[in-house]
Amino acid sequence: MHTISFDEFKKIEIALAEIKEAKEHPNADRLYVLQVDLGDETRQLVAGIRHAYTTDELVGKKVMIVKNLEPATIRGEESKGMILAVSDDDTLSVLSPERDIKLGSLAK
């Protein structure tokens, strides 16, 4: 296992976002192109969660994202962040808050 220092960990901005739109990626079977609301801005993310969720299950869902991840172009679509999820051999689950909280709030 590779470890990082606490100072390195503090650089990661994990924020609450709400998925406003989800559509199938035009060039990849396992990806969605998502529009997420961070309260003060809307961003596009590309997420490899298509095998685990339908678009209807995602729209309106509040999720935790890595906000300050360097933008990347994934199969021709720009992604400005990453949804956090956990998985085992059979199931994938995105991380969601258990209480209602303001969009854009940062993990502490």
FENKACOR-V232307 format. One record per run of one state. SS is the DSSP state (2 for helix, 1 for strand, 0 for the rest). FROM is the first residue (numbers start at 0). LEN is the number of residues. If there is no record, write none. Layout:
# FENKACOR-V232307
ss->SS from->FROM len->LEN
ss->SS from->FROM len->LEN
This chain:
# FENKACOR-V232307
ss->0 from->0 len->5
ss->2 from->5 len->5
ss->0 from->10 len->3
ss->1 from->13 len->11
ss->0 from->24 len->7
ss->1 from->31 len->6
ss->0 from->37 len->4
ss->1 from->41 len->6
ss->0 from->47 len->7
ss->2 from->54 len->4
ss->0 from->58 len->3
ss->1 from->61 len->5
ss->0 from->66 len->5
ss->1 from->71 len->3
ss->0 from->74 len->2
ss->1 from->76 len->3
ss->0 from->79 len->2
ss->1 from->81 len->2
ss->0 from->83 len->1
ss->1 from->84 len->3
ss->0 from->87 len->4
ss->1 from->91 len->3
ss->0 from->94 len->11
ss->1 from->105 len->1
ss->0 from->106 len->2
